[in-house]
């Protein structure tokens, strides 16, 4: 029987930003992304939340943990991936779910100075 170990990452000293990344993950689930990360030799995914085109939200890393180093400001931001899943832009359900998530994060992390979005490259 395989046991999945949950990694505890260093917590951010402060949360200044919420970073939203629009990417096309072709509908992959969090579990699939974790599996891919482990195949690449990584312990975990680098994001904190994954928002699907259906509006479903999945948790990645603990929201207080430092994000993946490939992200800008990785040590001071919460990272949200929005899977476009073949769409040109976010769906209404996805945008609504993202708005709710950002509002919840702003209440929990009162030091947030701003939200920035990195759009999918054409």
Buried (B, 14 or more C-beta within 10 A) or exposed (E): EEEEEEEEBEEBEEBBBBBBBBBBBEEBBBEEBBEEBEEEEEEBBBBBBBBBBEBBBBEBBBBBBBBBEEBEEBBBBBBBBBBBBEEEEBBEBBBEBBEEBBEEBBEEBEEBEEBEEBEBEE
